[in-house]
């Protein structure tokens, strides 16, 4: 067994348990809502149409979008509960993922409950009525047992859906087998992706088989099958309950929650922050990986996250909605610091010492042949070219600023996974790609970063942000983080990124090596 695979398997118990917790609780809640609701609306045609319509609409919302919607909604609710009751509802982590997965489980169970009841032979129902059964007795003793196979089929469908969709809970801060997949794709760790996919598929098959065995045992009156499947499901739910309780009660002191976005540099920097805190203060810390930009910021603002690394240009363009671009990096940083302190009670602990700006890249030989050194050189050729960007790029203010400043009009735009963009442009599958200026793959793939000669992209100093709770309650942690100010230059960050993306080292390993040599 390779070291890479062994390292990934060591993480499996924790990720599998977290995935099981989300899936089983969501299925339990979904069934608890859908089956009674389905029985009730099956007697009321108008209510049935409305209920199935609402469930169908929820099902049409892309799963990742539904999970992401939960974050600002819970953040707003958290502010209300904090004001009214003195506690805040968490906006990231288990709760938003659980709500989203529960909503997704409703449609197949609800629809199959209604279909199962409607499919009961009317002659059987009339016979039950003729022998004097009440409506409740008829439902419990006749209709529900006959509809059970159809209802269980809905539960089985929901089970497979929920286990698969739970892998998408990672971007809203809930650990799952999706952690393997998201981080593995970003760091080109195929062992991680393989373990995550195989484990998720195996879990779905096991749960589906247990539900099917329980239904079959009831239908053909095989007591042993019913008892075996029931005991197995009960054991899984007991494990879920015990581990959830242990997680809630296991920390006498709340760990410092450190956020990370969805690319290599962020994985490394979050590990550096966690290691620095542990070494300097002994305070427990945990990393919440693969968060979207706005998800991380909202979670920091409401105190669910304690700190993470962001970039001054991201705050300037996305949070502050500024379209002007001062030439002075220091002026941007000072304005960002003031704005966050006054508007969001967020503290800029300091700048790490490097800038990681958005850039447009091309193959170096292609750019040389076409005489393209600057973005302004690109504008005339853009209608005949294809550009690729990460998931956020084409909806970000920076892209709007670039198109305005250079009148860019590309022939085609493609949103891609960031880990694939560099290979795509290097292979000639796309002509231009968005990139990050400290990414080691720019040099590794012989790409050229085009000069932003009209200054459309704002400065992007890497800065450590801290929540109001961290500033108020953890001054030693704040001091430890401040010790990282000006300790990482662009060349160092580029080497660390390349160590992960090109050499196959883990972000944690690279972070430990940096901290070992840090002052």
TILUMTOR-889915 format. One line per field, with one value per residue (C-alpha): y, z, x; residue number from 1. Coordinates in steps of 0.25 Angstrom, whole numbers. Layout:
py	c(Y:...)
pz	c(Z:...)
px	c(X:...)
num	c(NUM:...)
//
This chain:
py	c(0:14:24:34:23:20:35:36:23:28:40:30:27:42:45:33:36:50:46:35:45:55:44:36:48:55:42:40:54:53:41:46:58:52:39:46:57:47:40:53:59:46:48:63:65:80:78:67:75:87:78:70:83:89:77:76:91:88:77:85:95:90:83:91:104:99:96:110:117:111:119:133:129:123:135:144:135:134:150:150:139:145:158:152:140:142:130:130:119:113:117:107:92:81:90:96:82:75:84:84:68:67:75:67:54:59:57:43:38:48:44:29:30:37:27:15:19:22:9:0:-7:0:-13:-16:-3:-5:-18:-12:-2:-12:-20:-8:-2:12:21:20:5:4:12:5:-9:-10:2:5:-10:-11:2:-1:-7:6:15:7:9:24:23:15:25:36:28:27:42:47:39:44:59:58:59:73:78:81:95:99:94:80:70:57:48:60:65:55:59:74:74:63:70:83:77:66:55:43:34:44:45:29:27:37:32:17:20:28:18:6:14:16:2:-3:6:3:-12:-11:-3:-13:-25:-19:-17:-31:-37:-30:-33:-48:-50:-54:-51:-53:-43:-33:-35:-35:-22:-15:-18:-13:0:2:0:10:20:17:20:33:37:34:41:53:54:52:63:73:70:65:79:86:98:102:99:111:109:113:114:110:113:103:103:98:111:112:98:101:114:109:98:108:116:103:99:113:114:100:102:116:115:100:104:93:97:91:94:96:93:96:107:117:132:138:126:127:142:141:130:139:151:143:136:122:123:130:133:130:136:145:155:170:170:160:169:182:177:166:171:186:187:196:198:208:202:210:207:207:194:200:209:197:190:202:204:189:189:201:196:182:188:198:190:176:176:168:170:170:163:166:163:150:157:153:157:146:154:149:148:143:133:127:116:124:119:123:137:139:135:144:155:156:161:169:168:180:172:161:169:169:154:151:148:136:131:122:126:117:122:116:114:129:136:141:145:153:168:166:160:172:181:174:174:189:193:185:183:168:159:145:135:125:125:112:110:99:93:101:89:86:100:100:86:91:103:96:85:96:92:106:118:127:124:131:128:132:139:131:117:109:102:115:112:97:97:108:118:133:143:154:168:176:189:197:193:187:177:182:178:164:164:151:156:148:152:150:150:159:146:143:157:158:144:139:150:139:133:147:150:136:139:153:146:141:156:158:144:138:145:142:132:124:123:119:108:103:102:95:85:81:82:77:68:62:66:68:82:78:73:86:95:87:89:104:105:97:108:120:130)
pz	c(0:-4:7:0:1:15:19:13:19:33:31:27:40:44:30:29:42:39:26:33:43:32:24:35:42:29:25:38:38:23:26:39:31:17:22:31:21:9:17:20:6:0:5:0:-15:-14:-3:-10:-22:-14:-6:-18:-25:-14:-12:-27:-28:-17:-25:-37:-29:-31:-19:-16:-18:-8:2:0:1:15:20:18:23:36:37:37:47:56:57:61:72:77:79:85:92:94:85:70:61:54:39:34:37:41:42:28:22:30:26:11:11:18:8:-3:3:4:-11:-13:0:-1:-15:-13:0:-8:-20:-11:-4:-17:-23:-12:-19:-16:-14:-3:3:1:8:20:21:20:32:40:41:44:35:44:45:30:28:39:36:21:13:19:19:5:1:9:-3:-11:1:4:-11:-8:4:-4:-15:-4:3:-10:-13:1:2:-11:-8:5:-2:-6:9:9:3:15:25:29:28:20:10:1:8:0:-13:-12:-7:-15:-28:-24:-20:-31:-21:-28:-16:-8:-19:-21:-6:-5:-17:-13:1:-2:-13:-2:8:-1:-5:9:14:2:4:19:15:4:14:24:14:8:22:25:12:12:27:29:44:43:32:39:52:45:37:48:58:47:45:60:62:51:58:71:66:60:73:81:72:71:86:88:78:85:99:96:96:109:101:88:77:69:55:43:30:16:2:-9:-15:-11:-5:4:9:12:19:28:32:35:44:51:54:58:68:74:75:81:90:92:88:80:66:55:40:32:18:4:7:-3:-2:2:11:19:20:25:35:40:42:50:59:53:48:56:46:31:21:10:0:0:-14:-11:0:-8:-20:-14:0:-2:-16:-20:-35:-34:-33:-25:-30:-16:-9:5:2:-1:11:20:14:15:30:33:26:32:46:45:37:41:54:47:50:40:48:38:24:22:12:-2:-12:-20:-30:-42:-55:-69:-74:-88:-93:-93:-107:-112:-106:-112:-126:-125:-119:-107:-94:-88:-87:-96:-107:-105:-107:-122:-123:-112:-121:-127:-114:-103:-88:-76:-62:-48:-43:-37:-47:-58:-47:-39:-40:-45:-58:-60:-58:-68:-79:-77:-76:-88:-96:-96:-103:-104:-114:-103:-88:-80:-64:-60:-47:-44:-43:-58:-64:-64:-71:-81:-85:-86:-95:-104:-100:-97:-101:-88:-74:-61:-51:-37:-38:-27:-33:-36:-48:-56:-57:-57:-69:-77:-76:-77:-68:-76:-71:-66:-72:-70:-55:-55:-44:-30:-21:-14:-1:7:20:33:37:51:57:68:77:75:77:90:96:91:91:92:79:73:77:71:58:57:58:44:38:27:28:14:1:-12:-16:-3:-6:-20:-15:-5:-15:-25:-14:-13:-28:-35:-24:-18:-4:6:10:24:22:14:26:36:28:27:42:46:39:43:53)
px	c(0:6:8:-2:-13:-9:-10:-24:-29:-25:-35:-46:-52:-55:-60:-69:-75:-78:-84:-92:-97:-102:-109:-116:-121:-126:-133:-139:-145:-149:-157:-163:-168:-171:-179:-189:-190:-192:-203:-210:-210:-214:-228:-228:-226:-223:-213:-207:-204:-199:-189:-184:-182:-174:-166:-163:-159:-149:-143:-141:-131:-117:-112:-100:-108:-118:-108:-101:-115:-115:-103:-108:-122:-116:-107:-119:-126:-114:-113:-128:-126:-113:-121:-134:-129:-114:-109:-106:-110:-98:-98:-88:-85:-95:-108:-109:-104:-115:-126:-122:-121:-134:-141:-135:-140:-155:-159:-157:-163:-175:-178:-176:-185:-196:-194:-194:-207:-214:-210:-217:-228:-242:-249:-240:-242:-257:-257:-250:-260:-271:-266:-267:-253:-251:-243:-231:-232:-233:-221:-213:-217:-220:-215:-202:-197:-201:-194:-181:-173:-176:-172:-160:-156:-156:-148:-138:-137:-136:-125:-116:-119:-115:-103:-98:-102:-96:-82:-86:-87:-72:-73:-83:-74:-79:-68:-72:-66:-67:-54:-47:-53:-52:-37:-33:-38:-31:-18:-18:-18:-24:-23:-32:-42:-42:-44:-56:-63:-62:-66:-78:-83:-81:-88:-100:-100:-100:-111:-120:-118:-122:-135:-138:-136:-145:-156:-154:-155:-168:-174:-171:-172:-157:-155:-140:-138:-146:-138:-125:-127:-134:-122:-112:-119:-121:-106:-103:-113:-107:-93:-98:-105:-93:-83:-92:-93:-78:-75:-84:-79:-65:-58:-57:-52:-57:-47:-42:-49:-40:-46:-41:-45:-45:-31:-17:-11:-23:-21:-7:-9:-20:-11:0:-10:-15:0:4:-8:-5:10:9:-3:-7:-21:-29:-32:-39:-39:-52:-48:-53:-62:-67:-62:-75:-78:-65:-67:-82:-77:-66:-75:-85:-75:-76:-62:-51:-41:-36:-27:-34:-29:-30:-35:-46:-51:-49:-57:-67:-70:-68:-73:-62:-59:-48:-34:-23:-9:-4:-5:-4:-16:-25:-20:-23:-37:-40:-36:-44:-56:-56:-54:-66:-76:-74:-66:-55:-41:-29:-18:-8:-3:5:15:11:1:-7:-15:-24:-16:-19:-10:-6:4:17:20:6:7:21:17:4:12:3:10:-1:-16:-17:-10:-20:-33:-32:-31:-41:-53:-46:-41:-47:-45:-46:-49:-51:-65:-66:-57:-68:-78:-67:-65:-51:-56:-66:-54:-45:-56:-59:-44:-40:-53:-51:-60:-56:-62:-66:-65:-64:-65:-56:-50:-38:-29:-32:-31:-16:-15:-26:-19:-5:-11:-18:-32:-34:-26:-27:-29:-31:-20:-14:-1:5:1:14:7:9:23:22:13:21:10:11:4:-1:2:-10:-5:-17:-18:-32:-29:-28:-16:-18:-10:-12:-18:-22:-36:-41:-55:-60:-61:-46:-42:-50:-48:-34:-23:-12:-17:-18:-3:1:-6:1:14:12:12:22:27:23:28:22:34:32:17:19:29:19:8:17:21:6:2:14:22:10:12:1:-3:-1:13:17:11:19:32:29:26:39:47:39:43)
num	c(1:2:3:4:5:6:7:8:9:10:11:12:13:14:15:16:17:18:19:20:21:22:23:24:25:26:27:28:29:30:31:32:33:34:35:36:37:38:39:40:41:42:43:44:45:46:47:48:49:50:51:52:53:54:55:56:57:58:59:60:61:62:63:64:65:66:67:68:69:70:71:72:73:74:75:76:77:78:79:80:81:82:83:84:85:86:87:88:89:90:91:92:93:94:95:96:97:98:99:100:101:102:103:104:105:106:107:108:109:110:111:112:113:114:115:116:117:118:119:120:121:122:123:124:125:126:127:128:129:130:131:132:133:134:135:136:137:138:139:140:141:142:143:144:145:146:147:148:149:150:151:152:153:154:155:156:157:158:159:160:161:162:163:164:165:166:167:168:169:170:171:172:173:174:175:176:177:178:179:180:181:182:183:184:185:186:187:188:189:190:191:192:193:194:195:196:197:198:199:200:201:202:203:204:205:206:207:208:209:210:211:212:213:214:215:216:217:218:219:220:221:222:223:224:225:226:227:228:229:230:231:232:233:234:235:236:237:238:239:240:241:242:243:244:245:246:247:248:249:250:251:252:253:254:255:256:257:258:259:260:261:262:263:264:265:266:267:268:269:270:271:272:273:274:275:276:277:278:279:280:281:282:283:284:285:286:287:288:289:290:291:292:293:294:295:296:297:298:299:300:301:302:303:304:305:306:307:308:309:310:311:312:313:314:315:316:317:318:319:320:321:322:323:324:325:326:327:328:329:330:331:332:333:334:335:336:337:338:339:340:341:342:343:344:345:346:347:348:349:350:351:352:353:354:355:356:357:358:359:360:361:362:363:364:365:366:367:368:369:370:371:372:373:374:375:376:377:378:379:380:381:382:383:384:385:386:387:388:389:390:391:392:393:394:395:396:397:398:399:400:401:402:403:404:405:406:407:408:409:410:411:412:413:414:415:416:417:418:419:420:421:422:423:424:425:426:427:428:429:430:431:432:433:434:435:436:437:438:439:440:441:442:443:444:445:446:447:448:449:450:451:452:453:454:455:456:457:458:459:460:461:462:463:464:465:466:467:468:469:470:471:472:473:474:475:476:477:478:479:480:481:482:483:484:485:486:487:488:489:490:491:492:493:494:495:496:497:498:499:500:501:502:503:504:505:506:507:508:509:510:511:512:513:514:515:516:517:518:519)
//
